[in-house]
Amino acid sequence: MSEMPRLVSVPIAAERANVARNTMLLAAKNGKIRAVRLGRDWLIYEDDIERWKQEHYQPTMSRKKSSRTNQTTDAD
């Protein structure tokens, strides 16, 4: 018996690929990554995330860490 493919939401797929949510959403809408539409939502085939990243990833797509998270504040 074969295993059912696992589908994940766009935000989860984006987090796993380390890209912005909108980048992953556009990849799904444009057919760059295997995905299905369920109503207004898109679900990404989890096993296709790595392939998409290898074939379509560009460094400008990565999520940049906010410099605000690395700042400390003085409590004077």
C-alpha positions in Angstrom: 0.0 0.0 0.0 1.4 3.4 -1.0 1.6 6.3 1.4 -0.6 9.4 0.8 1.4 12.5 0.0 1.5 15.0 2.8 0.1 18.5 2.1 1.2 21.5 4.1 -0.2 25.1 4.2 1.6 27.9 2.4 3.0 29.4 5.6 4.5 26.1 6.7 6.0 25.4 3.3 7.4 28.9 3.2 9.0 28.4 6.6 10.5 25.1 5.6 11.9 26.7 2.4 13.0 29.8 4.3 11.2 32.1 1.9 8.4 34.6 2.3 4.8 33.4 2.4 4.0 35.4 -0.8 6.9 33.8 -2.6 5.6 30.3 -1.9 2.0 31.4 -2.7 3.1 32.7 -6.1 5.1 29.5 -6.8 1.9 27.5 -6.1 -0.3 29.8 -8.3 2.2 29.7 -11.1 2.7 26.0 -11.0 6.3 26.1 -10.0 5.7 23.9 -7.0 3.2 21.0 -6.8 0.2 22.3 -5.0 -3.6 22.0 -4.9 -6.2 24.7 -4.3 -8.9 24.0 -1.7 -11.3 26.8 -1.8 -9.3 30.0 -1.3 -6.4 28.1 0.3 -3.4 26.5 -1.4 -1.8 23.3 0.0 1.8 22.4 -1.0 3.1 18.9 -1.5 5.6 18.6 1.3 7.9 16.3 -0.8 8.2 18.9 -3.5 9.5 21.8 -1.3 13.2 20.7 -1.6 12.9 20.2 -5.4 11.4 23.6 -5.8 14.1 25.1 -3.7 16.8 23.4 -5.8 15.3 24.4 -9.1 13.7 27.8 -8.5 15.2 29.3 -5.3 17.1 32.6 -5.6 18.9 34.2 -2.7 16.7 37.3 -3.0 13.7 35.1 -2.0 15.0 34.2 1.4 13.4 35.7 4.5 15.7 38.3 6.0 15.9 38.2 9.8 14.7 41.5 11.2 17.5 43.5 12.7 15.0 44.5 15.4 15.2 41.1 17.0 18.9 41.5 17.5 18.7 44.9 19.2 18.8 45.4 22.9 17.2 48.3 24.7 18.6 50.2 27.7 16.4 50.2 30.7 17.8 53.5 32.2 
